[in-house]
Amino acid sequence: MEKSAYKNMWVYIEHDGKRAHPVGLELCCEVRKLCDVTGDKLVAVLVEGLPEEELAKIRACGIDQLLVVSGTGYEAYSNDAYSNLFTVLCRKYNPSAVFVGGTINGRDFAPRFAARLNTGCTSDATELVYNPESGDIEFIEPAVGGKMMAVITVPVLRPQVGTIRPGTFRYEPTGEKPAVEVLHETVDFPVADIRTKLLGFVPDDADADLDLANTDVIVCLGNGLSGPDKLPKYRELAALLGGKIACTRPLFDRGILPFKLQIGQSGVMVKPKLYIGFGISGAINHTAGFAGSGLSIAVNTDPEAPIFGAVDYGIVGDMDEVCDAMLAALKAR
Ligand SMILES: Cc1cc2nc3c(=O)[nH]c(=O)nc-3n(C[C@H](O)[C@H](O)[C@H](O)COP(=O)(O)OP(=O)(O)OC[C@H]3O[C@@H](n4cnc5c(N)ncnc54)[C@H](O)[C@@H]3O)c2cc1C
């Protein structure tokens, strides 16, 4: 395969007809940086139907092209239609890389179309690096239970396909380019050939307190928490700071907080402006989940706790006492 025949980097924009899923926007911002190094064009690919104000958010990421697809078969998500769509588009345009958000749908169809194109797909990457010597993208992801970071490449084949965990990158738009080329494609997939049937749609229990993705302030509780009776003071602290509480895995294991609040490699990846961790030892499985946050602070009785190596400020002390002191100081203001 002549790798140089494959050009430009694609980001798939998943949407529900009203809003673009944040992961597509996050990816556009990150892949923009890669394209600036490689000279590739950044192409956002989506099925038609997104309102203009959402398209503006995509253009603001500095994309070079918008590839808008219309056709039959895309009313509801199906593996059949989307695998076919990207197989057809990639055969026509020969992109060098295709980045897909690691959502339930993205993780479903990305490996399928990669297999049809006879190329490789890396799942659940948390870092993207361009290697100028090989010309390949290095998809970096936690492996062996988070004990090591695996660097995965697609060294021979193209396109390089990968799914990337939502929340890994920030939506930090660099601004719209003066000219964004808009391409239209019609790719029909016969509705009768879709092997899955949408019987109904039941939205997830939409509890705003469980959605950490766009939270500016996170008060994270670890195994140092003596029991659920202590939760109210941390909830109050989070509320006073305009944020939400989260936890490490042991608090979920102890049944104190739900899994959706677990931060880390097997939980949610967050990048708040302020992270305060109480009673957390600092295992990489957890700290990787808030790397790149604005300001980070940890409270621990053990001055040797590894968490102090992962945060900006450390407070050696009892977590409940420090929380009380913070509450008093905030209320006094
Ligand atoms: C494959 C795999 C994936 C994992 N994924 C995740 C993940 O996504 N997220 C995650 O969090 N973990 C994850 N883990 C678990 C992770 O390895 C750690 O076990 C976990 O993060 C430890 O949580 P902790 O720091 O709260 O608890 P501990 O390690 O028990 O630490 C508790 C800390 O609290 C301090 N402390 C105790 N009492 C007080 C007090 N009164 N005041 C102040 N400090 C006090 C102690 O000094 C100690 O440092 C994963 C593990 C594996 C193997």
The ligand as a Tripos MOL2 file, in Angstrom:
@<TRIPOS>MOLECULE
LIG
   53    58     1     0     0
SMALL
NO_CHARGES

@<TRIPOS>ATOM
      1 C1         -7.9720   -2.0700   35.7940 C.3       1 LIG1
      2 C2         -8.1950   -1.0930   36.9010 C.ar      1 LIG1
      3 C3         -8.9160    0.0560   36.6320 C.ar      1 LIG1
      4 C4         -9.1450    0.9650   37.6540 C.ar      1 LIG1
      5 N1         -9.8590    2.1010   37.3700 N.ar      1 LIG1
      6 C5        -10.0390    3.0010   38.3480 C.ar      1 LIG1
      7 C6        -10.7480    4.2040   38.0780 C.ar      1 LIG1
      8 O1        -11.2560    4.4550   36.9790 O.2       1 LIG1
      9 N2        -10.8700    5.1010   39.0860 N.ar      1 LIG1
     10 C7        -10.3420    4.8930   40.3480 C.ar      1 LIG1
     11 O2        -10.4920    5.7620   41.2280 O.2       1 LIG1
     12 N3         -9.6970    3.7520   40.6160 N.ar      1 LIG1
     13 C8         -9.5340    2.8110   39.6660 C.ar      1 LIG1
     14 N4         -8.8810    1.6610   39.9640 N.ar      1 LIG1
     15 C9         -8.4770    1.4370   41.3700 C.3       1 LIG1
     16 C10        -7.1710    2.1350   41.6970 C.3       1 LIG1
     17 O3         -6.0880    1.3240   41.3020 O.3       1 LIG1
     18 C11        -7.0480    2.4510   43.1950 C.3       1 LIG1
     19 O4         -7.2380    1.2740   43.9180 O.3       1 LIG1
     20 C12        -8.0610    3.4900   43.6710 C.3       1 LIG1
     21 O5         -8.0170    4.6240   42.8410 O.3       1 LIG1
     22 C13        -7.7430    3.8770   45.0940 C.3       1 LIG1
     23 O6         -8.7330    4.7490   45.5390 O.3       1 LIG1
     24 P1         -8.4660    5.7020   46.7940 P.3       1 LIG1
     25 O7         -7.2580    6.5120   46.5390 O.co2     1 LIG1
     26 O8         -9.7310    6.4000   47.0710 O.co2     1 LIG1
     27 O9         -8.2530    4.6620   47.9650 O.3       1 LIG1
     28 P2         -6.9900    4.2330   48.7690 P.3       1 LIG1
     29 O10        -5.9000    3.7930   47.8770 O.co2     1 LIG1
     30 O11        -7.4550    3.2940   49.8060 O.co2     1 LIG1
     31 O12        -6.4740    5.5700   49.4670 O.3       1 LIG1
     32 C14        -7.1400    6.2130   50.5090 C.3       1 LIG1
     33 C15        -6.2910    7.3910   50.9560 C.3       1 LIG1
     34 O13        -7.0070    8.1360   51.9050 O.3       1 LIG1
     35 C16        -6.0690    8.6170   52.8640 C.3       1 LIG1
     36 N5         -6.8380    8.8770   54.0860 N.ar      1 LIG1
     37 C17        -7.3500    7.9840   54.9560 C.ar      1 LIG1
     38 N6         -8.0350    8.6040   55.9360 N.ar      1 LIG1
     39 C18        -7.9310    9.9380   55.6780 C.ar      1 LIG1
     40 C19        -8.4300   11.0980   56.3080 C.ar      1 LIG1
     41 N7         -9.1890   11.0350   57.4210 N.pl3     1 LIG1
     42 N8         -8.1370   12.3040   55.7770 N.ar      1 LIG1
     43 C20        -7.3770   12.4000   54.6610 C.ar      1 LIG1
     44 N9         -6.8710   11.3260   54.0220 N.ar      1 LIG1
     45 C21        -7.1590   10.1160   54.5060 C.ar      1 LIG1
     46 C22        -5.0300    7.5200   52.9930 C.3       1 LIG1
     47 O14        -3.8050    8.0500   53.4560 O.3       1 LIG1
     48 C23        -4.9430    7.0130   51.5710 C.3       1 LIG1
     49 O15        -3.8890    7.6620   50.8540 O.3       1 LIG1
     50 C24        -8.6410    0.7360   38.9680 C.ar      1 LIG1
     51 C25        -7.8970   -0.4070   39.2000 C.ar      1 LIG1
     52 C26        -7.6780   -1.3360   38.1910 C.ar      1 LIG1
     53 C27        -6.8790   -2.5550   38.4750 C.3       1 LIG1
@<TRIPOS>BOND
     1     1     2 1
     2     2     3 ar
     3     2    52 ar
     4     3     4 ar
     5     4     5 ar
     6     4    50 ar
     7     5     6 ar
     8     6     7 ar
     9     6    13 1
    10     7     8 2
    11     7     9 ar
    12     9    10 ar
    13    10    11 2
    14    10    12 ar
    15    12    13 ar
    16    13    14 ar
    17    14    15 1
    18    14    50 ar
    19    15    16 1
    20    16    17 1
    21    16    18 1
    22    18    19 1
    23    18    20 1
    24    20    21 1
    25    20    22 1
    26    22    23 1
    27    23    24 1
    28    24    25 2
    29    24    26 1
    30    24    27 1
    31    27    28 1
    32    28    29 2
    33    28    30 1
    34    28    31 1
    35    31    32 1
    36    32    33 1
    37    33    34 1
    38    33    48 1
    39    34    35 1
    40    35    36 1
    41    35    46 1
    42    36    37 ar
    43    36    45 ar
    44    37    38 ar
    45    38    39 ar
    46    39    40 ar
    47    39    45 ar
    48    40    41 1
    49    40    42 ar
    50    42    43 ar
    51    43    44 ar
    52    44    45 ar
    53    46    47 1
    54    46    48 1
    55    48    49 1
    56    50    51 ar
    57    51    52 ar
    58    52    53 1
@<TRIPOS>SUBSTRUCTURE
     1 LIG1         1 GROUP 0 **** ****
